[in-house]
Structures are given as structure tokens and as C-alpha cells.
Amino acid sequence: MARSIKKGPYIDLKLQKKIEGKKPKDTGSIKTWARRSQISPEMVGFTFGVHNGREHISVFVTDEMVGHRLGEFSPTKKFHRHGGKMQKELEQRQKEAEITAAKAAKVAADK
């Protein structure tokens, strides 16, 4: 749901105080848990360590990110892989290809 225009963008006060009056080059990574804060034009150039529930992920803010939320650039879930029969077949083919490549390399090294 969009935030009312008359209210303006939501920026966490603590986060705003951390960047107020500072230059991006002088500060390192600014740790924050405020994933819901919108990125304002004053934040461009800063590097934020956005918490994803487990660790802080470094996010360098650029012009294209203005208006988005910090949490959008720090994924909370890690994709492992799809499973199933097709995935097993693909892995088997990949193993066979590696074995044949290793055998070919060994034969070439022996000659």
C-alpha cells in the first residue's frame, strides 16, 4: 500500500541522524536494521549495512535506488536449488562431462 503524498517518504529518524552532515567518502558502512526506510536523494553515495535477519549486507546507494526501500536490496531468503528428477539428471550429466574432461586431460598430459 502506498504512503500518502502529504506524509512524505518514511525515513527512520536514527538513520537520518547517522547521515546528517556527513560526506559519503568520510564514513564507512553504516549499519542499520531499518529495512522499511525509503532511500532519499541525501543517501546517494553512502554504503549501508542492511540487516537481513542474519547478517549485514553492504548496499551502495546509487541514483536509481531513490524512492525504493533499503530492504529491497538485502534479500532475506537464500535460494539453494530446485530439486526433483530433472535436477538429478542434470547433475549426473555434469558429473559425466567432468569425468570425461579429466580423462582427456590425463591422456593429453601422458603423451
C-alpha positions as CSV (number, residue, x, y, z in Angstrom):
1,M,0.0,0.0,0.0
2,A,1.4,3.4,-1.0
3,R,2.2,6.0,1.6
4,S,0.2,9.3,1.4
5,I,1.9,12.0,-0.5
6,K,1.2,14.6,2.1
7,K,3.0,12.5,4.7
8,G,6.1,12.2,2.6
9,P,8.6,9.3,2.4
10,Y,9.3,7.3,5.6
11,I,12.9,7.6,6.7
12,D,13.9,6.2,10.1
13,L,15.0,9.1,12.4
14,K,18.1,7.3,13.7
15,L,19.2,6.5,10.2
16,Q,18.7,10.1,9.2
17,K,20.7,11.4,12.1
18,K,23.6,9.0,11.2
19,I,24.0,10.5,7.7
20,E,23.1,14.1,8.6
21,G,26.0,16.5,8.0
22,K,28.4,13.7,6.8
23,K,30.0,13.0,3.5
24,P,29.9,9.6,1.9
25,K,33.7,9.4,1.5
26,D,34.3,10.1,5.2
27,T,32.0,7.4,6.6
28,G,32.4,3.6,6.1
29,S,29.5,1.3,6.1
30,I,26.5,2.5,8.2
31,K,24.9,-0.4,10.0
32,T,21.1,-0.3,10.1
33,W,18.1,-2.5,10.9
34,A,15.7,0.0,9.3
35,R,14.8,-2.1,6.2
36,R,11.5,-0.2,5.8
37,S,13.2,3.2,5.3
38,Q,12.9,4.8,1.9
39,I,16.1,5.9,0.1
40,S,16.2,9.7,-0.2
41,P,18.5,11.7,-2.5
42,E,20.7,12.6,0.5
43,M,21.6,9.0,0.9
44,V,23.2,8.7,-2.6
45,G,26.8,7.7,-2.3
46,F,26.6,6.1,1.2
47,T,27.2,2.5,1.9
48,F,24.7,0.9,4.3
49,G,25.0,-2.4,6.1
50,V,21.3,-3.5,5.9
51,H,20.4,-6.4,8.2
52,N,18.6,-9.3,6.6
53,G,17.9,-11.2,9.9
54,R,21.2,-12.9,10.0
55,E,23.9,-10.6,8.9
56,H,24.5,-7.1,7.5
57,I,24.7,-7.0,3.7
58,S,26.5,-4.0,2.1
59,V,24.3,-1.8,-0.1
60,F,25.9,1.0,-2.1
61,V,23.2,3.6,-2.8
62,T,23.0,5.0,-6.4
63,D,20.7,7.5,-8.1
64,E,18.4,4.7,-9.5
65,M,17.6,3.5,-6.0
66,V,16.0,6.7,-4.8
67,G,12.4,6.0,-3.8
68,H,12.9,2.3,-3.1
69,R,13.3,0.8,0.3
70,L,16.6,-0.4,1.8
71,G,15.2,-3.9,2.4
72,E,14.7,-4.5,-1.3
73,F,18.4,-4.7,-1.8
74,S,19.1,-7.1,1.1
75,P,17.4,-10.4,0.4
76,T,16.3,-12.4,3.5
77,K,16.0,-15.8,1.8
78,K,18.7,-17.8,0.1
79,F,17.8,-19.8,-3.0
80,H,19.5,-23.2,-2.9
81,R,18.2,-25.0,-5.9
82,H,15.2,-26.8,-7.4
83,G,15.0,-30.5,-6.7
84,G,13.4,-33.4,-8.4
85,K,14.1,-35.9,-11.2
86,M,15.2,-33.3,-13.8
87,Q,17.7,-31.8,-11.4
88,K,19.2,-35.2,-10.6
89,E,19.6,-35.9,-14.4
90,L,21.3,-32.6,-15.0
91,E,23.7,-33.2,-12.1
92,Q,24.5,-36.7,-13.4
93,R,25.3,-35.4,-16.9
94,Q,27.5,-32.7,-15.4
95,K,29.5,-35.2,-13.4
96,E,29.9,-37.4,-16.5
97,A,31.1,-34.4,-18.5
98,E,33.7,-33.6,-15.8
99,I,34.9,-37.2,-15.7
100,T,35.4,-37.4,-19.5
101,A,37.2,-34.0,-19.5
102,A,39.5,-35.2,-16.7
103,K,40.3,-38.4,-18.6
104,A,41.0,-36.4,-21.8
105,A,43.3,-34.1,-19.9
106,K,45.2,-37.0,-18.4
107,V,45.7,-38.7,-21.7
108,A,46.9,-35.4,-23.2
109,A,49.4,-35.0,-20.3
110,D,50.7,-38.5,-20.8
111,K,51.6,-38.0,-24.5
